[in-house]
């Protein structure tokens, strides 16, 4: 290690010499620039951001060298941290951080108003929570709120959307609820403005455009158009599901086997099923082997490998080293190694090779492109992604250095034992921030906006404050650009495949039929004129009447009162279900059949039943029901109205037949909560979900598979790396933490929890990552942005950093797509109403 230190010191010395010469050469030659003439020009230049970065990249070294008067030295932590600012020298080429000055100047008024409002909210809620929680019986809560400055730390996290504590008093819970509902949005405005402004600036500088992405030749489509014969073409067609029912069925079989074997791989991590399904796995491997052989033979008919006049041998070599070929081999080759070499290293480490089966998910990318689109996405957003990644990476590195400085000597905040890190008693945050590399994943987690660790000292809290205020929004920009790039890429490819579009986003048969009935009057009732008039009157009472002069729906006073009554009744029913779940209130009301809640339920069901029957009766006059009672009954509103009353009648039937008991009663109480969906009649939301899924199905197909691959892949890695992590292991109090002799090893001395249980039967327990289903649950939580565990092994930390840097954003694309489509569909609803009014006015010649 001494030679490495000497080499690194000499490299540092040469680097500083170069940086020093560069700085003085720039300072000497700067008067040649018209904006920096003479001596004052040099002073002006020296005070700017980039020259200051250049100066900081070498000046601390010379100060340290002068004070210690030797080349080989052990630099202090502060000097090491200052060296990290050298990364900002890349700013000369990316111009990422210089955008912040423009953003602040462009939005100075917004930052002023919202920043002041956010500060007021911060101080106000910190003070309120100080008074409500300083005497909390939970010592942890009381400690965090013992003074207003202490309260400001946790309140800052609350306002940023985090709530790491839970055991608040009643008034504290009300305050936290208000913060979550209203204050978080206001507090987040300055952060959002900074992040959005930065994204806009770098997007404006990006010279790339969507037209730069060319649609690659599709060999499958080419095969459909050109007739080819022979064994190669037959194998190619069969393997790719082209040209016959047999080929399509074979392709479906491969789909099914991929999903089935992935599920088997997950289930086999459960101890009772470790050796289950072996025969089915063998059959699947044989079929995958046959598929691979057909693909290898059929390479001669695949234009992707035969273009450019390649010979047969070279095309197969190219295929052998292609992405999908490697995935196919990794999915089947370990099985044969373990089978033909029993007792070998491959057989003993079969658990690791079993996880390779999960790579079969990547085979689905052939049929639902997702991972293969990443190249297109990066070409589409190349400049913006490069700039934003530099900014995000720089902030990550600098804040990691700051957290290392702040917490590496923090011995005041106690944490749980971390035996993997060499600490089994009296552990503090200094163990987690022992060096820069252990600090890196923890800082990355904080930069995603999550704070699973709050036991920081004053210096650490100050650094976290700046991370919350300035860094989180900027660090999320690359993720946002990648997400938007995926959406644009998928949509552009879909547009090229389809020459026609639906008239509106997410439209299906209902919307199309609804527009066709725009000028068609309701049909007459077959029961006569009196029933026809009665249906019209009931319809106008329930849904109002459209004014032909203004195109606006109007209601009578009776209709308004009825609508208001049902609104109050729905709200009251939901509140009744909530209040009834409180044991004290339920007991006070009698907790017996026929109590207040039961009577209120009976009365509510009577009114809901009458309304449902009236809507069925008047559906023949309702355009929303397409003038059909049957259509009404199968629409969202009809099914919600039915669900709101059907459980009561089923419950009544079960009671009358003697099949009603406590567990069944709980189910029916829960079902009552679905009455909240009746509010859909007042505010449109869930009834448009089917349109939302149709509008975003193409992006969901591509990014949904990618999200699944990230989820399952990260789960497999965490399972392999962390299943025996002693940081997550606990033992019976009778088991020593560390052994006193070879005959009595300790809890943390075993390499695995299974070995611990073999010695101390049933006394050792692993808290997390015990099997794949368990791990997938935790990873799903991680990908949602919440980190319940952070003390990983070094291999687990690498996976953690990947999820922080890209995995969480990529995993969130399908959800973001749904939200975007939901907004588009809801906006469409308003546009349709406006268009209807415009069409009506045009018919009256009131507008051109």
C-alpha positions in Angstrom: 0.0 0.0 0.0 3.0 2.3 0.6 3.9 2.1 -3.1 0.3 2.9 -4.1 0.3 6.0 -1.8 3.6 7.2 -3.3 2.3 6.7 -6.8 -0.9 8.5 -6.1 1.0 11.4 -4.5 3.2 11.9 -7.5 0.1 11.7 -9.8 -1.5 14.3 -7.6 1.6 16.5 -7.9 1.8 16.3 -11.7 -1.9 16.9 -11.9 -1.7 20.1 -9.8 1.3 21.3 -11.8 -0.8 21.0 -15.0 -3.9 22.7 -13.4 -1.7 25.5 -12.1 -0.1 26.2 -15.4 -3.5 26.1 -17.1 -4.9 28.6 -14.7 -2.0 31.1 -15.0 -1.9 30.7 -18.8 -5.6 31.5 -19.0 -5.2 34.5 -16.6 -2.2 35.7 -18.7 -4.0 35.5 -22.0 -7.5 36.6 -21.0 -6.9 40.3 -22.0 -7.0 39.1 -25.6 -10.7 38.7 -25.0 -12.6 42.0 -25.6 -14.6 41.7 -22.3 -11.5 41.3 -20.1 -9.0 43.9 -21.2 -6.1 45.1 -19.0 -5.6 44.4 -15.3 -9.2 45.0 -14.3 -10.2 42.5 -16.9 -8.0 39.9 -15.2 -9.6 40.6 -11.8 -13.1 40.4 -13.4 -12.2 37.1 -15.0 -10.7 35.7 -11.7 -13.9 36.3 -9.8 -16.1 34.4 -12.2 -17.4 30.8 -11.5 -15.2 28.8 -13.8 -11.9 30.5 -12.9 -12.7 30.1 -9.2 -13.2 26.4 -9.9 -9.8 26.3 -11.6 -8.2 28.1 -8.7 -9.7 25.7 -6.1 -8.5 22.7 -8.1 -4.9 23.5 -7.2 -4.6 26.2 -4.5 -5.4 24.0 -1.4 -2.7 21.6 -2.5 0.0 24.3 -2.5 -1.1 25.5 0.9 -0.9 22.0 2.4 2.5 21.4 0.7 3.9 24.7 2.0 2.7 24.0 5.6 3.9 20.4 5.7 6.9 20.9 3.5 6.9 17.4 2.0 5.5 15.9 -1.1 4.2 12.7 0.4 1.5 13.6 2.9 -1.7 12.4 4.4 -4.2 15.1 3.5 -6.9 16.1 5.9 -10.5 15.4 5.2 -11.3 19.0 4.3 -8.4 19.1 1.7 -9.6 15.8 0.2 -13.1 17.2 0.0 -12.0 20.4 -1.8 -10.3 18.3 -4.4 -13.7 17.0 -5.4 -14.5 20.4 -6.8 -12.2 19.6 -9.7 -15.1 17.7 -11.2 -16.6 21.1 -11.9 -13.8 21.8 -14.4 -16.0 19.8 -16.8 -18.4 22.7 -16.5 -16.3 24.5 -19.2 -17.6 21.9 -21.7 -21.1 21.1 -20.4 -22.3 24.6 -19.2 -24.7 22.8 -16.8 -24.3 24.8 -13.6 -24.0 28.2 -15.3 -27.7 27.6 -16.3 -28.7 28.1 -12.6 -27.8 31.8 -12.7 -30.1 32.2 -15.7 -32.9 30.2 -14.1 -32.8 32.2 -10.9 -32.8 35.5 -12.8 -35.7 34.4 -15.0 -37.7 33.2 -12.0 -36.6 35.7 -9.4 -40.2 36.7 -8.6 -41.4 33.2 -8.3 -38.5 32.2 -6.1 -39.0 35.3 -3.9 -42.7 34.7 -3.3 -42.7 30.9 -3.0 -39.5 30.8 -1.1 -40.8 33.2 1.5 -44.1 31.2 1.7 -42.2 28.0 2.1 -40.0 29.5 4.9 -43.1 30.7 6.7 -44.7 27.3 6.5 -41.6 25.6 7.7 -41.3 27.8 10.8 -45.0 27.7 11.4 -45.4 23.9 11.3 -42.1 23.4 13.2 -43.5 25.6 16.0 -46.9 23.8 16.0 -45.3 20.3 16.1 -42.9 21.5 18.9 -45.8 22.3 21.1 -47.8 19.2 20.2 -44.9 16.6 20.4 -42.4 17.9 23.0 -44.1 15.9 25.7 -45.0 12.9 23.5 -44.8 9.6 25.6 -42.7 8.1 22.7 -39.1 9.1 23.6 -37.9 9.1 20.0 -40.7 11.6 19.0 -40.1 13.8 22.0 -36.4 13.9 21.4 -36.8 15.1 17.8 -39.2 17.9 18.9 -37.5 19.0 22.2 -36.8 22.4 20.7 -38.0 24.4 17.7 -34.6 24.0 15.9 -34.8 20.3 16.5 -38.4 20.3 15.2 -37.4 22.1 12.1 -35.3 19.1 10.9 -38.1 16.6 10.9 -40.6 19.2 9.7 -38.3 19.9 6.7 -38.6 16.3 5.8 -42.3 16.3 6.3 -42.7 19.3 3.9 -40.5 17.6 1.3 -43.0 14.6 1.3 -41.2 12.4 3.8 -42.7 11.2 7.1 -40.1 9.0 8.8 -41.8 9.1 12.2 -45.3 7.8 13.0 -46.2 7.8 16.7 -47.5 11.3 16.9 -50.2 12.6 19.3 -53.7 13.2 18.0 -53.0 16.9 17.3 -49.6 16.0 15.8 -51.3 13.6 13.4 -53.8 16.3 12.4 -50.9 18.7 11.7 -49.0 16.1 9.7 -52.1 15.4 7.7 -52.5 19.1 6.9 -48.8 19.2 5.8 -49.3 16.2 3.5 -52.5 17.6 1.9 -51.6 21.2 1.4 -48.3 22.5 2.7 -46.1 20.0 0.8 -47.3 21.3 -2.6 -46.6 24.9 -1.7 -43.2 24.0 -0.1 -42.2 22.1 -3.3 -42.9 24.9 -5.7 -39.3 26.5 -5.5 -37.7 23.0 -5.8 -40.0 22.2 -8.8 -39.3 25.6 -10.5 -35.5 25.0 -10.2 -35.7 21.4 -11.5 -38.1 22.3 -14.3 -36.1 25.4 -15.3 -32.9 23.4 -15.4 -34.6 20.7 -17.6 -35.9 23.4 -19.9 -32.5 25.1 -20.3 -30.7 21.9 -21.2 -33.5 20.8 -23.5 -33.2 24.1 -25.4 -29.5 23.5 -25.9 -30.0 20.0 -27.2 -29.6 19.9 -30.9 -30.9 16.4 -31.2 -34.4 16.0 -32.6 -36.9 13.2 -32.9 -36.3 12.9 -36.6 -32.8 11.7 -35.9 -34.2 8.3 -34.9 -34.7 6.2 -38.0 -36.9 3.2 -38.0 -34.7 0.2 -38.5 -35.5 -2.4 -41.1 -37.8 -5.0 -39.7 -36.7 -8.4 -40.8 -39.9 -10.0 -39.7 -42.0 -7.7 -41.9 -39.6 -8.4 -44.8 -40.1 -12.1 -44.4 -43.8 -11.6 -44.6 -43.5 -9.8 -47.9 -40.9 -12.1 -49.6 -41.3 -15.8 -50.2 -38.3 -17.8 -49.1 -38.0 -21.5 -48.9 -35.6 -24.1 -47.5 -34.6 -25.3 -44.0 -33.2 -21.9 -43.0 -36.3 -20.0 -43.9 -38.6 -22.6 -42.2 -36.6 -22.5 -39.0 -36.6 -18.7 -39.0 -40.3 -18.5 -39.6 -41.1 -21.0 -36.9 -38.9 -19.4 -34.3 -40.3 -16.0 -35.0 -44.0 -17.0 -35.3 -44.3 -16.1 -38.9 -46.4 -17.5 -41.7 -48.5 -20.3 -40.1 -50.7 -21.2 -37.2 -48.0 -23.7 -36.0 -45.5 -20.9 -35.8 -47.8 -18.7 -33.9 -48.6 -21.4 -31.4 -44.9 -22.1 -31.0 -44.3 -18.5 -30.3 -47.1 -18.5 -27.7 -45.5 -21.6 -26.1 -42.2 -19.7 -25.8 -44.0 -16.7 -24.2 -45.7 -19.0 -21.7 -42.6 -20.9 -20.8 -40.6 -17.7 -20.2 -43.2 -16.5 -17.7 -43.7 -20.0 -16.2 -40.0 -20.6 -15.7 -39.4 -17.2 -14.2 -42.2 -17.9 -11.7 -40.6 -21.3 -10.9 -37.3 -19.7 -10.3 -38.9 -17.3 -7.8 -40.9 -20.1 -6.0 -37.8 -22.3 -5.8 -36.2 -19.8 -3.4 -38.7 -20.8 -0.8 -37.2 -23.6 1.3 -40.1 -26.0 1.0 -40.1 -25.8 -2.8 -36.3 -25.7 -3.4 -36.3 -28.9 -5.4 -39.9 -28.7 -6.8 -40.8 -28.5 -10.5 -37.4 -29.9 -11.6 -39.0 -32.0 -14.3 -40.9 -29.0 -15.7 -37.7 -27.0 -15.6 -35.9 -29.7 -17.6 -38.7 -29.8 -20.2 -38.6 -26.0 -20.5 -34.8 -26.0 -21.0 -35.1 -28.7 -23.7 -37.7 -26.5 -25.6 -35.5 -23.4 -25.2 -32.6 -25.4 -26.5 -34.6 -26.4 -29.5 -35.7 -22.8 -30.1 -32.0 -21.7 -29.9 -31.0 -24.3 -32.4 -33.8 -23.2 -34.8 -32.7 -19.6 -34.5 -29.1 -20.6 -35.2 -30.1 -22.6 -38.3 -32.4 -19.8 -39.4 -29.8 -17.1 -39.3 -29.3 -17.4 -43.0 -32.8 -16.1 -43.5 -32.5 -13.2 -41.1 -31.7 -9.9 -42.8 -30.2 -8.5 -39.6 -27.3 -10.9 -39.9 -27.0 -11.5 -43.6 -26.9 -7.9 -44.8 -23.8 -6.7 -46.5 -23.1 -10.0 -48.3 -22.0 -11.8 -45.2 -21.3 -15.5 -45.7 -23.1 -18.2 -43.7 -20.3 -18.8 -41.2 -19.8 -15.1 -40.4 -23.5 -14.4 -40.0 -23.7 -17.2 -37.5 -20.7 -15.9 -35.6 -22.4 -12.5 -35.4 -25.6 -14.1 -34.2 -23.7 -16.1 -31.6 -22.3 -13.0 -30.0 -25.5 -10.9 -30.3 -27.4 -9.7 -27.3 -30.3 -12.1 -27.5 -28.1 -15.1 -28.3 -26.0 -14.5 -25.1 -29.3 -14.2 -23.1 -30.5 -17.5 -24.6 -27.3 -19.3 -23.7 -27.1 -17.9 -20.2 -30.7 -19.2 -19.7 -29.9 -22.8 -20.7 -26.2 -23.4 -20.5 -25.8 -23.6 -16.6 -28.5 -26.3 -16.5 -26.4 -28.6 -18.7 -23.2 -27.8 -16.7 -24.8 -28.7 -13.4 -26.4 -31.9 -15.0 -23.3 -33.3 -16.7 -20.9 -32.4 -13.9 -22.6 -33.4 -10.6 -20.6 -32.3 -7.5 -18.7 -29.7 -9.5 -18.3 -26.0 -8.7 -21.3 -25.4 -11.0 -23.5 -27.9 -9.1 -22.5 -26.5 -5.6 -23.3 -23.0 -6.7 -26.5 -24.0 -8.4 -28.4 -21.3 -6.5 -26.6 -18.6 -8.3 -27.1 -20.2 -11.6 -30.7 -20.7 -11.0 -31.1 -16.9 -10.8 -29.8 -16.8 -14.4 -33.1 -18.2 -15.4 -34.7 -14.9 -14.6 -32.7 -13.5 -17.6 -35.3 -15.3 -19.7 -37.5 -12.2 -19.1 -35.1 -10.4 -21.5 -36.2 -12.8 -24.2 -39.6 -11.1 -24.2 -37.8 -8.0 -25.5 -37.8 -9.6 -28.9 -41.6 -9.4 -28.9 -42.2 -6.3 -26.8 -39.3 -4.0 -27.4 -38.2 -2.1 -24.3 -34.6 -2.6 -23.4 -33.7 -2.4 -27.0 -35.3 1.1 -27.2 -32.7 2.5 -24.8 -30.3 3.3 -27.6 -33.0 5.3 -29.5 -33.9 7.2 -26.3 -30.3 8.2 -25.7 -29.8 9.3 -29.3 -33.0 11.3 -29.0 -32.0 13.1 -25.8 -28.2 12.7 -26.1 -27.2 16.3 -25.4 -29.7 16.9 -22.6 -29.1 13.6 -20.9 -25.3 14.1 -21.0 -25.5 17.6 -19.5 -28.1 16.7 -16.8 -26.2 13.5 -15.9 -23.1 15.6 -15.4 -25.0 18.0 -13.1 -26.6 15.2 -11.2 -23.4 13.2 -10.9 -21.5 16.2 -9.7 -24.0 17.1 -7.1 -24.1 13.4 -5.9 -20.3 13.4 -5.5 -20.1 16.8 -3.8 -22.9 16.1 -1.4 -21.4 12.7 -0.7 -18.2 14.4 0.3 -20.1 16.9 2.5 -22.0 14.1 4.2 -18.7 12.2 4.8 -17.2 15.3 6.3 -20.2 15.9 8.5 -20.9 12.4 9.7 -17.6 10.5 9.7 -16.8 11.8 13.1 -20.4 11.9 14.4 -20.3 9.6 17.5 -23.4 11.1 19.2 -26.3 9.5 17.3 -26.7 5.9 18.2 -27.9 3.3 15.6 -28.5 -0.4 15.4 -25.6 -2.9 15.5 -23.9 -3.4 12.1 -21.7 -6.5 12.4 -20.9 -6.5 8.7 -19.3 -3.1 9.2 -17.3 -4.3 12.2 -19.6 -2.7 14.8 -21.6 -4.9 17.2 -22.1 -2.5 20.1 -22.5 1.3 20.6 -22.7 1.9 16.9 -23.1 5.5 15.6 -23.6 7.2 12.2 -19.9 7.4 11.8 -19.9 3.6 11.0 -22.2 4.2 8.0 -20.2 7.2 6.8 -16.8 5.6 7.4 -15.4 6.6 4.0 -16.5 8.2 0.8 -17.6 4.9 -0.8 -19.8 3.9 2.1 -21.3 7.4 2.0 -22.1 7.3 -1.7 -25.2 5.0 -1.8 -26.6 6.6 1.4 -26.4 10.1 -0.2 -27.9 8.7 -3.4 -30.9 7.5 -1.4 -31.4 11.0 0.1 -31.1 12.5 -3.4 -34.1 10.4 -4.5 -36.0 12.3 -1.8 -36.1 9.5 0.8 -34.8 9.8 4.4 -34.9 6.4 6.1 -32.1 7.6 8.3 -32.7 10.7 10.4 -30.2 10.3 13.2 -27.9 13.1 12.0 -26.0 15.7 13.9 -26.2 19.5 13.3 -23.7 19.5 10.4 -25.4 16.5 8.7 -28.8 18.1 8.9 -27.5 21.3 7.3 -26.1 19.3 4.4 -29.5 17.5 4.1 -31.3 20.8 4.1 -29.4 21.9 1.0 -30.0 18.5 -0.6 -33.7 18.9 -0.1 -33.8 22.5 -1.3 -31.4 22.5 -4.2 -30.3 19.1 -5.3 -33.3 16.7 -5.3 -35.0 18.6 -8.2 -31.9 18.7 -10.3 -30.8 15.1 -9.7 -34.3 13.9 -10.9 -33.9 15.7 -14.3 -32.0 12.9 -16.0 -34.6 10.4 -14.9 -37.3 12.7 -16.3 -35.5 13.1 -19.6 -35.1 9.4 -20.0 -38.8 8.8 -19.2 -40.0 11.4 -21.7 -37.6 10.0 -24.2 -39.1 6.6 -23.9 -42.6 8.0 -24.3 -41.6 10.0 -27.4 -39.7 7.1 -29.0 -42.5 4.6 -28.5 -45.1 7.0 -29.7 -43.1 7.9 -32.8 -42.7 4.2 -33.7 -46.4 3.6 -33.2 -47.2 6.6 -35.5 -45.1 5.1 -38.2 -46.8 1.7 -37.9 -50.3 3.2 -38.0 -51.5 5.5 -40.7 -54.8 6.3 -39.0 -55.6 7.5 -35.5 -58.6 7.5 -33.3 -60.4 10.8 -33.2 -59.6 11.3 -29.6 -57.2 9.9 -27.0 -58.4 6.6 -25.6 -61.7 6.5 -27.5 -63.5 3.2 -27.7 -67.0 2.0 -28.9 -68.8 3.9 -26.2 -67.3 7.3 -27.0 -67.8 6.8 -30.7 -71.5 5.7 -30.3 -72.1 8.6 -27.9 -71.0 11.2 -30.5 -73.1 9.5 -33.2 -76.2 10.1 -31.0 -75.4 13.8 -30.6 -78.3 15.0 -32.8 -80.6 12.0 -32.4 -83.6 12.4 -30.1 -84.4 9.7 -27.5 -86.7 6.9 -28.8 -90.3 6.8 -27.8 -91.3 4.3 -25.1 -93.2 1.2 -26.3 -95.4 1.4 -23.2 -97.2 4.6 -24.4 -97.1 8.3 -24.1 -97.7 8.5 -20.3 -94.7 6.2 -19.6 -92.7 8.2 -22.1 -93.4 11.5 -20.3 -92.7 9.9 -16.9 -89.3 8.6 -18.2 -88.5 12.1 -19.4 -89.5 13.7 -16.1 -87.4 11.2 -14.1 -84.4 11.7 -16.4 -84.6 15.5 -16.1 -84.8 15.1 -12.3 -81.7 12.9 -12.1 -79.5 14.4 -14.8 -81.0 17.8 -15.6 -82.2 19.1 -19.0 -80.0 20.5 -21.8 -81.1 24.1 -22.8 -81.3 24.1 -26.6 -80.6 27.9 -26.7 -77.4 27.9 -24.7 -76.3 24.3 -24.8 -76.0 24.2 -21.0 -77.5 21.6 -18.7 -80.0 23.1 -16.4 -81.7 21.7 -13.2 -84.9 22.5 -11.4 -84.8 23.4 -7.7 -86.1 19.8 -6.9 -83.4 18.3 -9.0 -80.7 20.4 -7.3 -82.0 19.5 -3.8 -82.1 15.8 -4.8 -78.6 15.9 -6.1 -77.3 17.6 -3.0 -79.2 15.1 -0.8 -77.5 12.2 -2.5 -74.1 13.9 -2.3 -74.5 14.3 1.5 -75.8 10.7 1.8 -72.7 9.3 0.0 -70.3 11.3 2.2 -72.2 10.3 5.3 -72.1 6.6 4.4 -68.3 6.7 3.9 -67.8 8.6 7.2 -70.1 6.1 9.0 -68.0 3.2 7.8 -64.8 5.0 9.0 -66.3 6.0 12.4 -67.8 2.5 13.0 -64.3 1.0 12.8 -63.3 2.9 16.0 -64.0 0.4 18.8 -65.0 3.1 21.4 -67.6 4.6 19.2 -69.0 1.3 18.0 -69.3 0.2 21.6 -71.1 3.4 22.5 -73.6 3.0 19.7 -74.5 -0.5 21.1 -72.4 -2.8 18.9 -75.5 -4.9 18.5 -77.9 -5.6 15.6 -80.3 -2.7 15.1 -78.0 0.0 16.4 -77.6 3.4 14.9 -75.2 2.3 12.2 -77.5 -0.5 11.1 -80.6 1.7 10.9 -78.6 4.4 9.0 -77.4 1.6 6.6 -81.0 0.4 6.0 -82.3 3.9 5.2 -79.3 4.6 2.9 -79.8 1.4 1.0 -83.5 2.2 0.5 -82.6 5.6 -1.1 -79.8 4.1 -3.2 -82.1 1.3 -4.4 -84.8 3.8 -5.4 -82.2 5.9 -7.3 -80.9 2.8 -9.1 -84.3 1.7 -10.2 -85.2 5.2 -11.3 -82.0 5.3 -13.4 -82.8 2.0 -15.0 -86.4 3.2 -15.7 -85.2 6.5 -17.3 -82.2 5.1 -19.1 -84.2 5.1 -22.4 -84.1 8.9 -22.3 -80.4 9.2 -21.3 -77.8 9.8 -24.0 -75.2 8.8 -21.4 -76.8 5.4 -21.3 -77.0 5.3 -25.1 -80.8 5.2 -24.6 -80.5 1.7 -23.2 -81.1 0.3 -19.7 -78.8 -2.6 -20.4 -76.0 -0.2 -21.5 -76.5 1.8 -18.3 -76.2 -1.4 -16.2 -72.8 -2.3 -17.7 -71.3 1.2 -17.6 -69.1 2.4 -14.8 -71.9 4.4 -13.2 -74.4 1.5 -13.4 -72.0 -1.0 -11.9 -71.1 1.4 -9.0 -74.8 2.0 -8.3 -75.4 -1.7 -8.2 -72.3 -2.4 -5.9 -73.6 0.2 -3.5 -76.8 -1.8 -2.7 -76.1 -5.4 -3.7 -74.0 -6.3 -0.6 -76.9 -5.3 1.7 -79.3 -7.6 0.0 -76.7 -10.5 0.0 -76.1 -9.8 3.7 -79.8 -9.9 4.4 -80.1 -13.3 2.5 -77.2 -14.8 4.4 -78.6 -13.7 7.7 -82.0 -15.2 6.9 -80.4 -18.6 5.9 -78.1 -18.7 8.9 -74.8 -18.4 7.0 -73.8 -15.0 8.3 -70.9 -14.7 10.8 -68.3 -12.3 12.0 -65.7 -12.7 9.2 -68.4 -12.4 6.6 -69.7 -9.2 8.3 -66.2 -7.6 8.0 -66.2 -8.2 4.3 -69.5 -6.5 3.8 -68.4 -3.5 6.0 -65.4 -3.1 3.7 -67.5 -3.3 0.5 -69.6 -0.4 1.7 -66.5 1.8 1.2 -67.1 1.4 -2.6 -69.9 3.9 -2.2 -67.3 6.6 -2.4 -67.2 5.8 -6.1 -70.7 7.2 -6.4 -69.1 10.6 -6.1 -67.9 9.9 -9.7 -71.3 11.3 -10.7 -70.2 14.7 -9.4 -66.5 14.7 -10.4 -65.3 12.6 -13.4 -62.3 10.5 -12.6 -62.4 6.7 -12.4 -64.9 6.3 -15.2 -62.2 7.3 -17.7 -59.6 4.7 -16.6 -60.5 2.4 -19.4 -59.7 5.2 -21.9 -56.5 5.9 -20.0 -55.2 2.4 -20.5 -56.1 2.4 -24.2 -54.4 5.8 -24.7 -51.2 4.6 -23.1 -51.1 0.9 -24.0 -48.2 1.1 -26.4 -45.9 2.9 -23.9 -47.1 0.5 -21.2 -46.2 -2.5 -23.3 -42.7 -1.3 -23.8 -41.9 0.3 -20.4 -44.0 -2.2 -18.5 -41.7 -5.0 -19.5 -38.7 -2.9 -18.7 -40.1 -2.2 -15.2 -40.7 -5.9 -14.7 -37.2 -6.7 -15.7 -35.7 -4.1 -13.4 -37.9 -5.3 -10.5 -37.2 -9.0 -10.9 -33.5 -8.4 -11.8 -32.8 -6.1 -8.9 -34.7 -8.6 -6.6 -32.5 -11.5 -7.7 -29.3 -9.5 -7.1 -30.5 -8.3 -3.7 -31.5 -11.9 -2.8 -28.1 -13.3 -3.8 -26.1 -10.5 -2.1 -28.1 -9.8 1.0 -29.8 -13.1 2.1 -27.1 -13.8 4.6 -26.1 -10.2 5.5 -25.5 -10.3 9.3 -26.7 -6.7 9.5 -30.2 -8.1 9.0 -29.8 -11.1 11.3 -31.1 -11.5 14.9 -30.7 -14.3 17.3 -32.2 -15.5 20.5 -30.8 -13.7 23.6 -29.2 -17.0 24.7 -27.0 -17.0 21.6 -23.9 -14.9 21.9 -23.3 -12.3 19.2 -19.7 -13.5 18.8 -18.3 -16.9 19.8 -16.0 -17.4 22.8 -14.7 -20.7 21.4 -14.8 -22.9 18.4 -17.5 -25.1 20.0 -19.7 -22.1 20.7 -19.8 -19.7 17.8 -21.8 -16.5 17.9 -24.7 -15.3 15.9 -22.6 -13.2 13.6 -19.9 -15.8 13.1 -21.8 -17.9 10.7 -21.6 -17.3 6.9 -25.3 -17.8 6.5 -28.5 -17.8 8.6 -29.1 -21.5 7.6 -25.7 -22.5 9.2 -26.7 -20.5 12.3 -30.0 -22.4 12.6 -28.2 -25.7 12.0 -26.1 -25.0 15.1 -28.7 -23.2 17.1 -31.9 -24.8 15.9 -34.7 -22.2 15.3 -32.8 -19.4 17.2 -31.5 -17.4 14.2 -33.7 -15.2 12.1 -33.1 -13.1 9.0 -35.2 -9.9 8.9 -35.2 -9.5 5.1 -34.2 -10.9 1.7 -34.9 -14.5 2.9 -36.4 -15.6 -0.4 -37.4 -14.2 -3.8 -41.0 -13.3 -2.9 -39.9 -11.6 0.3 -37.1 -9.8 -1.6 -39.5 -8.7 -4.4 -41.7 -7.0 -1.8 -38.8 -5.0 -0.4 -37.5 -4.1 -3.9 -40.9 -3.0 -4.9 -40.9 -0.6 -1.9 -37.3 0.6 -2.9 -38.5 1.2 -6.5 -41.3 3.3 -5.1 -38.7 5.6 -3.5 -38.8 4.3 0.1 -35.8 2.5 1.5 -36.6 0.4 4.6 -33.1 -1.0 4.6 -29.8 0.7 3.8 -27.0 -1.2 5.5 -26.2 -3.5 2.5 -23.0 -5.3 1.7 -20.7 -3.7 -0.9 -22.4 -5.7 -3.7 -25.8 -4.7 -2.5 -24.7 -1.1 -2.4 -23.8 -1.2 -6.1 -27.3 -2.4 -6.8 -28.7 0.3 -4.6 -26.7 3.0 -6.5 -28.0 1.7 -9.8 -31.6 2.0 -8.5 -31.0 5.5 -7.2 -29.3 6.6 -10.5 -31.7 5.1 -13.0 -33.7 2.1 -11.8 -36.3 4.1 -9.9 -37.0 6.4 -12.8 -37.2 3.7 -15.4 -39.5 1.7 -13.1 -41.8 4.7 -12.6 -42.3 5.4 -16.4 -45.4 3.2 -16.7 -47.0 5.0 -13.7 -46.0 8.4 -15.1 -47.5 7.4 -18.5 -50.8 6.5 -16.9 -50.9 9.9 -15.1 -50.1 11.8 -18.4 -52.8 9.8 -20.3 -55.3 10.4 -17.4 -54.7 14.1 -17.7 -55.1 13.9 -21.5 -58.4 12.0 -21.2 -59.8 14.2 -18.6 -58.9 17.2 -20.7 -60.5 15.5 -23.6 -63.8 15.3 -21.7 -63.9 19.1 -21.4 -62.9 19.6 -25.0 -65.7 17.4 -26.1 -68.2 19.5 -24.1 -66.8 22.7 -25.6 -66.9 21.2 -29.1 -70.5 20.2 -28.6 -71.4 23.7 -27.7 -69.5 25.1 -30.7 -71.3 22.7 -33.0 -74.6 23.8 -31.5 -73.8 27.5 -32.0 -72.6 26.9 -35.6 -75.9 25.3 -36.4 -77.6 28.5 -35.1 -75.2 30.7 -37.2 -74.0 32.5 -34.1 -70.3 32.0 -34.8 -68.5 31.6 -38.2 
